[in-house]
Amino acid sequence: MKKILVTGGDGRFALELKKIKSKFNFIYCNKEKLNILNFNSIVKILKKEKPNYLLHLAGLSRPMSDHEKKISTSINLNIIGTANLVVACSKLNIKIIYFSTSYIYSGKRGNHKETDPILPWNNYGWSKLGGEAAVQMYKNSLILRVCMTEKPFIHDKAYANVMSNFIYQDEVAKIFLKVLDKKGVYNIGGKSQTIHSFAKKYKKNIKKIYSKGEFPLRQDMNLTKLYKK
């Protein structure tokens, strides 16, 4: 049975993975068990567990304001921590799978392909792109640019003029198991629609709000590569 070692093992997406039955042996590591800022700690656990894959979920995500207010934390967790993992995986020949974000795209014209120029519009996007830069240098890797959220939709309001590919985490967990042997970069998300249209399917009374420039209007990605047969 192949092993998948997961960083951020007590996070939201890891909880969804734990619900799925699969042929893989998942090893979930929280920050106490694996400190991504301590290279020796990383190497030690990788040598002990000998995983076939390392799924990197650990890092700083929400609230988005933390990436503006706590730049050093954002850089350490999302860039330096990721680089440490890449170096360790490259030394031990372990495939790394990195969860990135649709926020690395500019959000100006939409339908973003994996090969399009990238220009993050906030510090969170920049921090994830910094992690991507390290992963891209190691060929035994997979980068997933994901647009996902937990179910049910956690907010009481949603943008009615912002297009995205939001998909719920439980659906991404199933997709992940189908793509983990791929390499390169893949966009992962649901159909292109406004965030309000996405949210109201499970939250009928959600209120509409409108971005006035604080959030790009075309965050939607092209998913052709993901679903290409």
Buried (B, 14 or more C-beta within 10 A) or exposed (E): EEBBBBBBBBBBBBBBBEEEEBEBEBBBBBBEEBBBEEBEBBBEBBEEBEBBBBBBBBBBBEEBEBBEEBEEEBBBBBBBBBBBBBBBBBEBEBBBBBBBBBBBBBBEEBBBEBEBEBEBBBBBBBBBBBBBEBBBEBEEBBBBBBBBBEBEBEBEEBBBBBBBBBBBBBBBBEBBBEBBEEEEBBBBBBEBBBBBBBBBEEBEEBEBBEBEEEBBBBBBBBBEBBEEE
